C-alpha cells in the first residue's frame, strides 16, 4: 500500500512475516496497538529510504511500524 491508502483490517497473518518474533507474539502486539478486524487503517507516511518505517492511523491513533510488521496485516 502507498501513502493515502485506506481500508479495513481483514485479518492478521503474522506467521510468515515475523522473523524476529514468534508469530503469536507479533499477533498479540499488533492487536494491542489496535489492529483488530474491522479497524479502519490509513497510510500516512512512508520513510525516505526503502519506504521504511511507515506511519499508519488505525481507528484515530497514529502508529509507526516497520514494513515487515505491516506485511502481517491483511487489509481489504
LINRAUR-V960311 format. One record per pair of residues at least 24 apart in sequence whose C-alpha atoms are under 6 Angstrom apart, sorted by the first residue. I is the first residue (numbers start at 1). J is the second residue. D is the distance in whole Angstrom. If there is no record, write none. Layout:
I/J/D
I/J/D
This chain:
3/43/5
3/44/6
3/45/6
4/43/5
5/42/6
5/43/6
6/41/6
6/42/4
7/40/6
7/41/5
7/75/6
7/76/6
8/38/5
8/39/5
8/40/4
8/41/6
8/75/5
8/76/6
9/37/5
9/38/5
9/39/5
9/74/6
9/75/4
10/37/5
10/74/5
10/75/5
10/76/6
11/37/6
11/74/5
12/72/6
12/73/5
12/74/6
13/72/5
14/72/5
17/72/6
